[in-house]
Amino acid sequence: MANERPRATMTYEVTPLNLEGITCQEASMFSHATYIACGAPAEALVWHEKDKRVWPMCKACAWHNLRNRGGRLLAGDRRLTR
């Protein structure tokens, strides 16, 4: 079309998330009286507004936190947010 506005194009450099050697820090379901970390390999970074910090988490813990605890995915598989 003659009067169509040009679309802004943006390019981003994507750096792969390297969480090698980092484990999930979400509380294990077996930790009732004291904190015991899940310990599975971390695959996502989740922001918690309540704690005001970023937590490395495995996919299962990240999925649970995004859906049930109000976490926000900062890095990791975007399919976790679906």
CORHUUR-V881015 format. One line per field, one symbol per residue. burial: # if it has 24 or more other C-alpha atoms within 12 Angstrom, else .. A space follows every 50 residues. Layout:
burial=???
This chain:
burial=......................#####.........###########... ....#########.##....###.##...#..
